[in-house]
Amino acid sequence: MIRERTSPAAWPAPWQPPADARPSAEARPSAEARPSAGMRRPAGTRGGAAGRGSGRVEWADVAKGVCIILVVGWHVVVKDYLRVEWHIGVPVPGVWGILGEQLLPLRMPLFFTISGVFAANAVRRPWRSVARGRIARFGYLYATWLLIHTVLLAAAPGFPTDRATSLRGLLEQLTVTPSNLWYLYALALYFVLAKAVRRVPPAVVLVPAAVLSAVTAAGLLDTPGNRGGCYQNLIFFLAGLHLRPRIEAWAATATRRRLVLTAGAYALVLAAMAAAGAQSWFGVWPLVSVVAVAFGITAAARLCRWRALAEPLARLGRNTLPVYVIHMPVLALLHRLVVGPLSGLDRVGQELVVLGYPVLTTGLVMVLSLAVHRVLLAAGASWLFDLPARRRPAAGRRDGSRPDPHRPDPRRPDPHRPEVHRLGAAR
């Protein structure tokens, strides 16, 4: 996750960017991030510092903030926490693993649904604008950070994540088998498809995407690397794109009763799926994800009433890109530093940390990621977080050279020449 503009006041205070730093791609709102004319804020909510005067959709920012926390938390659990050799006699690590699995239908489907909502205006623009502002931009970010991850993760060979170990592997990750940065890869592809079929009736687009998701979830397609995530989540991006008015209305009319009902429905379908062992049944996983997204949007809209939670989550939701691209190398480094000492602790020592370790580590990884982002911006490396702007020739010269300020411009009359004074007198 990850493109909206905000005013400097909307940046999170702990990682306020330098005054001369260019805001990151994730921190600049685009037209698609602005609410449509008929959009209403959920009753009883306020825009807050982030929402006032910025035209942003706060519930969507809150949802994105929650999603990036869940993404980082899941990686902490499966790539670090469960790799520790726990010997405490209590199945706490297994409970964390099960909890993370129950949120799988929510995290990325909700993330892509919101991305689709934000993309609704962008795909109406000319191809040239979409090609550079969306397709090339996400492709550039994916390729740039794939190379960075390949170099950094080589220093942690024991860390369990996809990484290229050869030139062929790197080329495959760049083209057909996306790495753990697959969200950026998927967005680039999704914008190509969404723009190409913009004039096609929504049903003709959504039905095949839903079938593709069901086929992939059922294990009927070969999905090396993270290709399966691209296949499964296309339907949610396109749903956010084509069903934006309905999604906005759903969020604007969220009530406590609907929150309880959607939470209960989500818990019920999860329990039924687990009891029947239906995770790989055709159509079950996409259906569970739809229920999860309905619950996620409702919960995010209701969270906007709790300012103490909504405002920091919304700020985080506007800065998901740096967390998404930086957190994996940070987690790999922390894992290398702590997995040995943690595994070597005695039973009492492990009991003291086993319950809260995933929460504390998730918070630490996110804070460090945002701190690295701030340092990179201060160092002038904003090109790591957005497609560099085109260089335009200087005004007045076709060759791009700058005019000499000490040399008279022949196109302008010299005020010290006599004929100029005579002209002024004649007027």
DRENDO-1510 file (C-alpha; in Angstrom, 1 decimal, always signed):
<recs>
REC; n; res; u; v; w
REC; 1; MET; +0.0; +0.0; +0.0 .
REC; 2; ILE; +0.3; +2.2; -2.3 .
REC; 3; ARG; -0.9; +8.5; -3.5 .
REC; 4; GLU; -2.5; +11.4; -2.1 .
REC; 5; ARG; -1.5; +15.0; -1.5 .
REC; 6; THR; -1.9; +16.5; +2.0 .
REC; 7; SER; -1.0; +19.9; +3.4 .
REC; 8; PRO; +2.1; +19.9; +5.7 .
REC; 9; ALA; -0.2; +20.1; +8.7 .
REC; 10; ALA; -1.6; +16.7; +7.9 .
REC; 11; TRP; +1.7; +14.9; +8.3 .
REC; 12; PRO; +2.1; +12.9; +11.4 .
REC; 13; ALA; +4.0; +15.0; +14.0 .
REC; 14; PRO; +6.7; +12.4; +14.9 .
REC; 15; TRP; +7.8; +12.2; +11.3 .
REC; 16; GLN; +7.1; +15.7; +10.0 .
REC; 17; PRO; +9.0; +16.2; +6.7 .
REC; 18; PRO; +11.5; +19.0; +6.3 .
REC; 19; ALA; +10.1; +22.2; +4.9 .
REC; 20; ASP; +12.1; +21.7; +1.6 .
REC; 21; ALA; +11.3; +18.1; +1.2 .
REC; 22; ARG; +9.0; +17.0; -1.5 .
REC; 23; PRO; +6.0; +15.0; -0.1 .
REC; 24; SER; +6.1; +11.3; -0.8 .
REC; 25; ALA; +3.8; +9.8; -3.4 .
REC; 26; GLU; +1.6; +8.4; -0.7 .
REC; 27; ALA; +1.2; +11.8; +1.0 .
REC; 28; ARG; -0.1; +13.7; -2.1 .
REC; 29; PRO; -3.8; +13.6; -2.8 .
REC; 30; SER; -4.9; +13.1; -6.3 .
REC; 31; ALA; -8.2; +13.9; -7.8 .
REC; 32; GLU; -9.5; +10.3; -7.2 .
REC; 33; ALA; -8.9; +10.8; -3.5 .
REC; 34; ARG; -11.4; +13.5; -3.3 .
REC; 35; PRO; -15.0; +12.7; -2.4 .
REC; 36; SER; -17.5; +12.8; -5.1 .
REC; 37; ALA; -20.2; +15.4; -5.1 .
REC; 38; GLY; -22.8; +13.2; -3.5 .
REC; 39; MET; -20.6; +11.8; -0.8 .
REC; 40; ARG; -21.6; +12.4; +2.8 .
REC; 41; ARG; -19.5; +12.0; +5.9 .
REC; 42; PRO; -20.9; +9.5; +8.4 .
REC; 43; ALA; -23.3; +11.3; +10.7 .
REC; 44; GLY; -21.7; +12.6; +13.9 .
REC; 45; THR; -18.1; +12.5; +12.5 .
REC; 46; ARG; -15.8; +15.4; +12.0 .
REC; 47; GLY; -13.1; +16.0; +9.4 .
REC; 48; GLY; -10.4; +16.6; +12.0 .
REC; 49; ALA; -7.1; +18.1; +11.2 .
REC; 50; ALA; -6.7; +15.8; +8.3 .
REC; 51; GLY; -10.1; +16.2; +6.9 .
REC; 52; ARG; -10.8; +19.9; +7.3 .
REC; 53; GLY; -10.0; +21.8; +4.2 .
REC; 54; SER; -8.3; +18.9; +2.4 .
REC; 55; GLY; -11.3; +17.3; +0.8 .
REC; 56; ARG; -10.2; +13.9; +1.8 .
REC; 57; VAL; -12.3; +10.8; +2.7 .
REC; 58; GLU; -11.5; +10.2; +6.3 .
REC; 59; TRP; -13.0; +6.8; +6.7 .
REC; 60; ALA; -10.9; +5.5; +3.7 .
REC; 61; ASP; -7.8; +6.9; +5.3 .
REC; 62; VAL; -8.7; +5.2; +8.6 .
REC; 63; ALA; -9.3; +1.9; +6.8 .
REC; 64; LYS; -5.9; +2.2; +5.0 .
REC; 65; GLY; -4.2; +2.9; +8.3 .
REC; 66; VAL; -5.8; -0.2; +9.9 .
REC; 67; CYS; -4.9; -2.3; +6.8 .
REC; 68; ILE; -1.2; -1.4; +6.9 .
REC; 69; ILE; -1.0; -2.2; +10.6 .
REC; 70; LEU; -2.6; -5.6; +9.8 .
REC; 71; VAL; -0.2; -6.2; +6.9 .
REC; 72; VAL; +2.9; -5.4; +9.0 .
REC; 73; GLY; +1.5; -7.4; +12.0 .
REC; 74; TRP; +0.9; -10.5; +9.8 .
REC; 75; HIS; +4.5; -10.3; +8.5 .
REC; 76; VAL; +5.8; -10.0; +12.0 .
REC; 77; VAL; +3.9; -13.1; +13.1 .
REC; 78; VAL; +4.6; -15.4; +10.2 .
REC; 79; LYS; +8.2; -14.2; +9.4 .
REC; 80; ASP; +9.5; -13.5; +12.8 .
REC; 81; TYR; +7.4; -14.5; +15.8 .
REC; 82; LEU; +6.6; -18.0; +14.8 .
REC; 83; ARG; +10.2; -18.6; +13.8 .
REC; 84; VAL; +11.3; -18.2; +17.4 .
REC; 85; GLU; +11.8; -21.5; +19.3 .
REC; 86; TRP; +9.3; -21.0; +22.1 .
REC; 87; HIS; +9.4; -23.5; +24.9 .
REC; 88; ILE; +6.8; -22.2; +27.3 .
REC; 89; GLY; +4.2; -25.0; +27.3 .
REC; 90; VAL; +1.4; -22.6; +26.4 .
REC; 91; PRO; +0.1; -22.3; +22.8 .
REC; 92; VAL; +0.2; -18.5; +22.7 .
REC; 93; PRO; +2.2; -18.4; +19.4 .
REC; 94; GLY; -0.4; -20.6; +17.8 .
REC; 95; VAL; -3.2; -18.3; +18.9 .
REC; 96; TRP; -1.4; -15.4; +17.3 .
REC; 97; GLY; -1.0; -17.4; +14.1 .
REC; 98; ILE; -4.7; -18.4; +14.0 .
REC; 99; LEU; -5.8; -14.8; +14.7 .
REC; 100; GLY; -3.7; -13.6; +11.8 .
REC; 101; GLU; -5.2; -16.1; +9.5 .
REC; 102; GLN; -8.8; -15.0; +10.3 .
REC; 103; LEU; -7.9; -11.5; +9.1 .
REC; 104; LEU; -6.5; -12.7; +5.7 .
REC; 105; PRO; -9.9; -12.2; +3.9 .
REC; 106; LEU; -10.0; -8.6; +5.2 .
REC; 107; ARG; -6.5; -7.1; +4.8 .
REC; 108; MET; -5.7; -6.9; +1.1 .
REC; 109; PRO; -9.3; -7.1; -0.2 .
REC; 110; LEU; -10.2; -4.0; +1.8 .
REC; 111; PHE; -6.9; -2.3; +0.7 .
REC; 112; PHE; -7.7; -2.9; -3.0 .
REC; 113; THR; -11.3; -1.9; -2.6 .
REC; 114; ILE; -10.2; +1.5; -1.3 .
REC; 115; SER; -7.6; +1.8; -4.0 .
REC; 116; GLY; -10.3; +1.2; -6.6 .
REC; 117; VAL; -12.5; +3.9; -5.0 .
REC; 118; PHE; -9.6; +6.4; -5.2 .
REC; 119; ALA; -8.9; +5.3; -8.8 .
REC; 120; ALA; -12.4; +6.1; -10.1 .
REC; 121; ASN; -11.6; +9.6; -11.3 .
REC; 122; ALA; -8.1; +8.7; -12.6 .
REC; 123; VAL; -9.2; +6.2; -15.1 .
REC; 124; ARG; -11.4; +8.8; -16.8 .
REC; 125; ARG; -8.4; +10.8; -17.8 .
REC; 126; PRO; -6.6; +10.5; -21.1 .
REC; 127; TRP; -4.3; +7.5; -21.6 .
REC; 128; ARG; -1.2; +9.7; -21.5 .
REC; 129; SER; -2.1; +10.9; -18.0 .
REC; 130; VAL; -3.0; +7.5; -16.7 .
REC; 131; ALA; +0.1; +5.9; -18.3 .
REC; 132; ARG; +2.5; +8.2; -16.5 .
REC; 133; GLY; +0.6; +9.2; -13.4 .
REC; 134; ARG; -0.5; +5.7; -12.4 .
REC; 135; ILE; +0.9; +2.8; -14.6 .
REC; 136; ALA; +4.5; +4.1; -15.0 .
REC; 137; ARG; +4.5; +5.4; -11.4 .
REC; 138; PHE; +3.6; +2.2; -9.8 .
REC; 139; GLY; +5.8; +0.2; -12.1 .
REC; 140; TYR; +8.7; +2.5; -11.3 .
REC; 141; LEU; +8.1; +2.2; -7.5 .
REC; 142; TYR; +7.9; -1.6; -7.8 .
REC; 143; ALA; +11.1; -1.9; -9.8 .
REC; 144; THR; +13.0; +0.5; -7.6 .
REC; 145; TRP; +12.2; -1.1; -4.3 .
REC; 146; LEU; +12.5; -4.6; -5.7 .
REC; 147; LEU; +16.2; -3.8; -6.5 .
REC; 148; ILE; +16.6; -2.3; -3.0 .
REC; 149; HIS; +15.0; -5.3; -1.3 .
REC; 150; THR; +17.1; -7.7; -3.4 .
REC; 151; VAL; +20.3; -6.0; -2.1 .
REC; 152; LEU; +19.2; -5.5; +1.5 .
REC; 153; LEU; +17.6; -9.0; +2.0 .
REC; 154; ALA; +20.8; -10.6; +0.8 .
REC; 155; ALA; +22.2; -9.6; +4.2 .
REC; 156; ALA; +19.5; -11.8; +5.9 .
REC; 157; PRO; +19.6; -15.1; +4.0 .
REC; 158; GLY; +17.7; -16.9; +6.8 .
REC; 159; PHE; +14.7; -14.5; +6.7 .
REC; 160; PRO; +11.7; -16.3; +5.2 .
REC; 161; THR; +10.5; -14.1; +2.4 .
REC; 162; ASP; +10.7; -14.0; -1.4 .
REC; 163; ARG; +13.9; -12.7; -2.7 .
REC; 164; ALA; +15.8; -13.0; -6.0 .
REC; 165; THR; +19.1; -15.0; -5.7 .
REC; 166; SER; +20.0; -14.8; -9.4 .
REC; 167; LEU; +19.6; -12.6; -12.4 .
REC; 168; ARG; +17.0; -14.9; -13.8 .
REC; 169; GLY; +15.1; -14.7; -10.5 .
REC; 170; LEU; +15.3; -11.0; -10.5 .
REC; 171; LEU; +13.9; -10.8; -14.1 .
REC; 172; GLU; +11.1; -13.1; -13.1 .
REC; 173; GLN; +10.1; -10.9; -10.2 .
REC; 174; LEU; +10.2; -7.9; -12.3 .
REC; 175; THR; +7.9; -9.4; -14.9 .
REC; 176; VAL; +5.8; -12.5; -14.1 .
REC; 177; THR; +6.4; -13.5; -10.5 .
REC; 178; PRO; +6.0; -10.5; -8.2 .
REC; 179; SER; +7.8; -10.3; -4.9 .
REC; 180; ASN; +6.5; -9.3; -1.5 .
REC; 181; LEU; +6.0; -5.8; -3.1 .
REC; 182; TRP; +3.3; -7.3; -5.2 .
REC; 183; TYR; +0.7; -4.6; -4.2 .
REC; 184; LEU; +2.6; -2.0; -6.4 .
REC; 185; TYR; +3.0; -4.5; -9.2 .
REC; 186; ALA; -0.8; -5.3; -9.1 .
REC; 187; LEU; -1.8; -1.7; -9.1 .
REC; 188; ALA; +0.2; -1.0; -12.3 .
REC; 189; LEU; -1.5; -3.9; -14.0 .
REC; 190; TYR; -5.0; -3.1; -12.6 .
REC; 191; PHE; -4.8; +0.5; -14.0 .
REC; 192; VAL; -3.9; -0.8; -17.4 .
REC; 193; LEU; -6.9; -3.1; -17.4 .
REC; 194; ALA; -9.3; -0.6; -15.8 .
REC; 195; LYS; -8.4; +2.0; -18.4 .
REC; 196; ALA; -8.7; -0.4; -21.3 .
REC; 197; VAL; -12.2; -1.6; -20.3 .
REC; 198; ARG; -13.5; +1.7; -18.9 .
REC; 199; ARG; -16.4; +1.8; -21.5 .
REC; 200; VAL; -17.3; -1.8; -21.0 .
REC; 201; PRO; -20.4; -2.5; -18.9 .
REC; 202; PRO; -19.4; -3.1; -15.3 .
REC; 203; ALA; -21.0; -6.6; -15.2 .
REC; 204; VAL; -19.0; -7.7; -18.1 .
REC; 205; VAL; -15.8; -6.7; -16.2 .
REC; 206; LEU; -16.8; -7.8; -12.7 .
REC; 207; VAL; -18.0; -11.3; -13.4 .
REC; 208; PRO; -14.8; -12.6; -15.1 .
REC; 209; ALA; -12.8; -11.0; -12.3 .
REC; 210; ALA; -14.9; -12.7; -9.7 .
REC; 211; VAL; -14.5; -16.0; -11.5 .
REC; 212; LEU; -10.7; -15.5; -11.6 .
REC; 213; SER; -10.6; -14.8; -7.9 .
REC; 214; ALA; -12.6; -18.0; -7.2 .
REC; 215; VAL; -10.5; -20.2; -9.4 .
REC; 216; THR; -7.3; -18.9; -7.9 .
REC; 217; ALA; -8.6; -19.3; -4.3 .
REC; 218; ALA; -9.6; -22.9; -5.1 .
REC; 219; GLY; -6.1; -23.7; -6.2 .
REC; 220; LEU; -7.0; -24.4; -9.8 .
REC; 221; LEU; -4.3; -22.1; -11.2 .
REC; 222; ASP; -0.5; -22.2; -10.8 .
REC; 223; THR; +0.4; -19.1; -8.8 .
REC; 224; PRO; +4.2; -18.9; -8.1 .
REC; 225; GLY; +5.4; -16.2; -5.9 .
REC; 226; ASN; +2.7; -13.7; -5.1 .
REC; 227; ARG; +0.9; -14.0; -8.5 .
REC; 228; GLY; -2.1; -15.5; -6.7 .
REC; 229; GLY; -2.7; -12.2; -4.8 .
REC; 230; CYS; -2.8; -10.3; -8.0 .
REC; 231; TYR; -5.4; -12.7; -9.4 .
REC; 232; GLN; -7.6; -12.9; -6.3 .
REC; 233; ASN; -7.8; -9.1; -5.6 .
REC; 234; LEU; -8.5; -7.8; -9.0 .
REC; 235; ILE; -12.2; -8.1; -8.3 .
REC; 236; PHE; -12.0; -5.9; -5.3 .
REC; 237; PHE; -10.1; -3.1; -7.1 .
REC; 238; LEU; -12.7; -3.2; -9.9 .
REC; 239; ALA; -15.5; -3.3; -7.5 .
REC; 240; GLY; -14.2; -0.2; -5.7 .
REC; 241; LEU; -13.9; +1.5; -9.1 .
REC; 242; HIS; -17.3; +0.6; -10.5 .
REC; 243; LEU; -19.3; +0.5; -7.3 .
REC; 244; ARG; -17.9; +3.7; -5.7 .
REC; 245; PRO; -21.2; +5.5; -5.2 .
REC; 246; ARG; -22.6; +2.4; -3.4 .
REC; 247; ILE; -19.5; +2.0; -1.2 .
REC; 248; GLU; -19.6; +5.7; -0.3 .
REC; 249; ALA; -23.3; +5.5; +0.6 .
REC; 250; TRP; -22.5; +2.3; +2.7 .
REC; 251; ALA; -19.8; +4.2; +4.6 .
REC; 252; ALA; -21.9; +7.4; +5.0 .
REC; 253; THR; -24.9; +5.5; +6.5 .
REC; 254; ALA; -22.9; +3.2; +8.8 .
REC; 255; THR; -24.7; +2.6; +12.1 .
REC; 256; ARG; -23.8; +0.7; +15.3 .
REC; 257; ARG; -26.4; -1.9; +14.4 .
REC; 258; ARG; -24.8; -2.5; +11.0 .
REC; 259; LEU; -21.4; -2.7; +12.6 .
REC; 260; VAL; -22.7; -5.5; +15.0 .
REC; 261; LEU; -24.4; -7.3; +12.1 .
REC; 262; THR; -21.4; -7.2; +9.8 .
REC; 263; ALA; -19.0; -8.3; +12.5 .
REC; 264; GLY; -21.3; -11.1; +13.4 .
REC; 265; ALA; -21.7; -12.1; +9.8 .
REC; 266; TYR; -17.9; -12.1; +9.3 .
REC; 267; ALA; -17.3; -14.3; +12.4 .
REC; 268; LEU; -20.1; -16.6; +11.3 .
REC; 269; VAL; -18.7; -17.2; +7.8 .
REC; 270; LEU; -15.2; -17.7; +9.1 .
REC; 271; ALA; -16.4; -20.3; +11.6 .
REC; 272; ALA; -18.5; -22.1; +8.9 .
REC; 273; MET; -15.6; -22.1; +6.5 .
REC; 274; ALA; -13.2; -23.5; +9.1 .
REC; 275; ALA; -15.7; -26.1; +10.4 .
REC; 276; ALA; -16.4; -27.4; +6.8 .
REC; 277; GLY; -12.8; -27.1; +5.7 .
REC; 278; ALA; -14.1; -25.0; +2.8 .
REC; 279; GLN; -11.2; -22.6; +2.4 .
REC; 280; SER; -10.5; -24.1; -1.1 .
REC; 281; TRP; -14.0; -24.6; -2.2 .
REC; 282; PHE; -14.9; -22.7; -5.4 .
REC; 283; GLY; -16.3; -19.3; -4.6 .
REC; 284; VAL; -16.1; -19.5; -0.8 .
REC; 285; TRP; -13.0; -17.4; -0.2 .
REC; 286; PRO; -14.2; -14.4; -2.4 .
REC; 287; LEU; -17.6; -14.5; -0.6 .
REC; 288; VAL; -15.9; -14.4; +2.8 .
REC; 289; SER; -13.8; -11.5; +1.6 .
REC; 290; VAL; -16.9; -9.6; +0.5 .
REC; 291; VAL; -18.4; -9.9; +3.9 .
REC; 292; ALA; -15.0; -8.9; +5.5 .
REC; 293; VAL; -14.8; -5.8; +3.3 .
REC; 294; ALA; -18.4; -4.8; +4.2 .
REC; 295; PHE; -17.4; -5.1; +7.9 .
REC; 296; GLY; -14.2; -3.2; +7.3 .
REC; 297; ILE; -15.8; -0.2; +5.7 .
REC; 298; THR; -18.5; -0.1; +8.4 .
REC; 299; ALA; -15.9; -0.3; +11.2 .
REC; 300; ALA; -13.7; +2.4; +9.6 .
REC; 301; ALA; -16.7; +4.7; +9.2 .
REC; 302; ARG; -17.7; +4.2; +12.9 .
REC; 303; LEU; -14.1; +4.6; +14.0 .
REC; 304; CYS; -14.3; +8.2; +12.7 .
REC; 305; ARG; -16.4; +9.0; +15.7 .
REC; 306; TRP; -13.5; +8.2; +18.1 .
REC; 307; ARG; -11.1; +11.1; +17.4 .
REC; 308; ALA; -8.3; +9.7; +19.6 .
REC; 309; LEU; -8.1; +6.7; +17.3 .
REC; 310; ALA; -9.4; +8.1; +14.0 .
REC; 311; GLU; -6.9; +10.9; +13.7 .
REC; 312; PRO; -3.7; +8.9; +14.1 .
REC; 313; LEU; -5.1; +6.1; +11.9 .
REC; 314; ALA; -6.0; +8.6; +9.2 .
REC; 315; ARG; -2.5; +10.1; +9.3 .
REC; 316; LEU; -1.0; +6.7; +9.0 .
REC; 317; GLY; -3.4; +5.9; +6.2 .
REC; 318; ARG; -2.0; +8.8; +4.2 .
REC; 319; ASN; +1.5; +7.5; +4.6 .
REC; 320; THR; +1.1; +3.8; +3.9 .
REC; 321; LEU; +3.6; +3.7; +1.0 .
REC; 322; PRO; +6.8; +4.3; +3.0 .
REC; 323; VAL; +5.7; +1.7; +5.6 .
REC; 324; TYR; +4.8; -0.8; +2.9 .
REC; 325; VAL; +8.1; -0.6; +1.0 .
REC; 326; ILE; +10.5; -0.2; +4.0 .
REC; 327; HIS; +9.1; -2.5; +6.7 .
REC; 328; MET; +10.3; -5.8; +5.2 .
REC; 329; PRO; +14.1; -5.0; +5.3 .
REC; 330; VAL; +13.6; -3.4; +8.8 .
REC; 331; LEU; +11.8; -6.6; +10.0 .
REC; 332; ALA; +14.5; -8.8; +8.5 .
REC; 333; LEU; +17.2; -6.9; +10.4 .
REC; 334; LEU; +15.3; -7.1; +13.7 .
REC; 335; HIS; +14.7; -10.8; +13.1 .
REC; 336; ARG; +18.4; -11.4; +12.6 .
REC; 337; LEU; +19.2; -9.5; +15.8 .
REC; 338; VAL; +16.6; -11.0; +18.2 .
REC; 339; VAL; +15.6; -14.5; +17.0 .
REC; 340; GLY; +18.7; -16.1; +18.6 .
REC; 341; PRO; +18.5; -14.3; +22.0 .
REC; 342; LEU; +14.7; -14.9; +22.2 .
REC; 343; SER; +15.1; -18.6; +21.4 .
REC; 344; GLY; +17.8; -18.8; +24.1 .
REC; 345; LEU; +15.7; -17.3; +26.9 .
REC; 346; ASP; +14.6; -19.6; +29.7 .
REC; 347; ARG; +10.9; -20.4; +30.3 .
REC; 348; VAL; +10.2; -17.4; +32.6 .
REC; 349; GLY; +11.9; -15.0; +30.2 .
REC; 350; GLN; +9.9; -16.2; +27.3 .
REC; 351; GLU; +6.6; -16.1; +29.2 .
REC; 352; LEU; +7.2; -12.4; +29.9 .
REC; 353; VAL; +7.4; -11.5; +26.2 .
REC; 354; VAL; +5.4; -14.1; +24.3 .
REC; 355; LEU; +2.0; -12.4; +24.6 .
REC; 356; GLY; +2.9; -8.8; +23.7 .
REC; 357; TYR; +5.9; -9.4; +21.4 .
REC; 358; PRO; +3.9; -9.2; +18.1 .
REC; 359; VAL; +2.2; -6.0; +19.1 .
REC; 360; LEU; +5.4; -4.3; +20.3 .
REC; 361; THR; +7.4; -5.5; +17.3 .
REC; 362; THR; +4.7; -4.3; +14.8 .
REC; 363; GLY; +4.8; -0.9; +16.4 .
REC; 364; LEU; +8.6; -0.7; +16.4 .
REC; 365; VAL; +8.9; -1.8; +12.8 .
REC; 366; MET; +6.4; +0.9; +11.7 .
REC; 367; VAL; +8.0; +3.6; +13.7 .
REC; 368; LEU; +11.4; +2.7; +12.3 .
REC; 369; SER; +10.1; +2.6; +8.7 .
REC; 370; LEU; +8.6; +6.0; +9.0 .
REC; 371; ALA; +11.8; +7.3; +10.6 .
REC; 372; VAL; +13.8; +5.9; +7.7 .
REC; 373; HIS; +11.4; +7.6; +5.3 .
REC; 374; ARG; +11.9; +10.9; +7.0 .
REC; 375; VAL; +15.7; +10.6; +6.8 .
REC; 376; LEU; +15.5; +9.7; +3.1 .
REC; 377; LEU; +13.4; +12.7; +2.3 .
REC; 378; ALA; +15.7; +15.0; +4.3 .
REC; 379; ALA; +18.6; +13.6; +2.2 .
REC; 380; GLY; +16.8; +14.5; -1.0 .
REC; 381; ALA; +15.8; +11.0; -1.9 .
REC; 382; SER; +12.2; +11.7; -2.6 .
REC; 383; TRP; +12.7; +9.9; -6.0 .
REC; 384; LEU; +12.5; +6.7; -4.0 .
REC; 385; PHE; +8.8; +7.4; -3.2 .
REC; 386; ASP; +7.5; +8.9; -6.5 .
REC; 387; LEU; +8.2; +8.9; -10.2 .
REC; 388; PRO; +10.7; +11.8; -10.8 .
REC; 389; ALA; +9.1; +14.8; -12.5 .
REC; 390; ARG; +9.9; +15.5; -16.1 .
REC; 391; ARG; +12.5; +18.2; -16.6 .
REC; 392; ARG; +11.1; +21.1; -18.7 .
REC; 393; PRO; +13.2; +23.5; -20.7 .
REC; 394; ALA; +13.8; +27.0; -19.1 .
REC; 395; ALA; +11.3; +29.6; -20.3 .
REC; 396; GLY; +12.3; +31.6; -23.3 .
REC; 397; ARG; +14.9; +29.2; -24.7 .
REC; 398; ARG; +14.1; +26.3; -27.0 .
REC; 399; ASP; +17.4; +24.6; -26.2 .
REC; 400; GLY; +16.7; +24.7; -22.4 .
REC; 401; SER; +19.6; +27.1; -21.6 .
REC; 402; ARG; +19.0; +29.9; -19.1 .
REC; 403; PRO; +19.3; +33.5; -20.2 .
REC; 404; ASP; +22.1; +35.6; -18.9 .
REC; 405; PRO; +20.6; +38.2; -16.5 .
REC; 406; HIS; +23.5; +40.6; -17.2 .
REC; 407; ARG; +23.1; +40.5; -21.0 .
REC; 408; PRO; +20.3; +42.7; -22.6 .
REC; 409; ASP; +17.4; +40.8; -24.1 .
REC; 410; PRO; +17.1; +41.9; -27.7 .
REC; 411; ARG; +13.3; +41.3; -27.6 .
REC; 412; ARG; +12.9; +43.9; -24.9 .
REC; 413; PRO; +13.6; +47.7; -25.4 .
REC; 414; ASP; +16.4; +49.1; -23.3 .
REC; 415; PRO; +14.9; +51.9; -21.1 .
REC; 416; HIS; +18.1; +53.8; -21.2 .
REC; 417; ARG; +18.1; +54.2; -25.0 .
REC; 418; PRO; +17.0; +57.7; -26.3 .
REC; 419; GLU; +14.4; +56.4; -28.6 .
REC; 420; VAL; +12.6; +54.7; -25.7 .
REC; 421; HIS; +12.4; +58.0; -23.9 .
REC; 422; ARG; +11.1; +59.7; -27.0 .
REC; 423; LEU; +8.5; +57.0; -27.4 .
REC; 424; GLY; +7.3; +57.5; -23.8 .
REC; 425; ALA; +7.1; +61.3; -24.4 .
REC; 426; ALA; +5.1; +60.8; -27.5 .
REC; 427; ARG; +2.5; +58.8; -25.5 .
</recs>
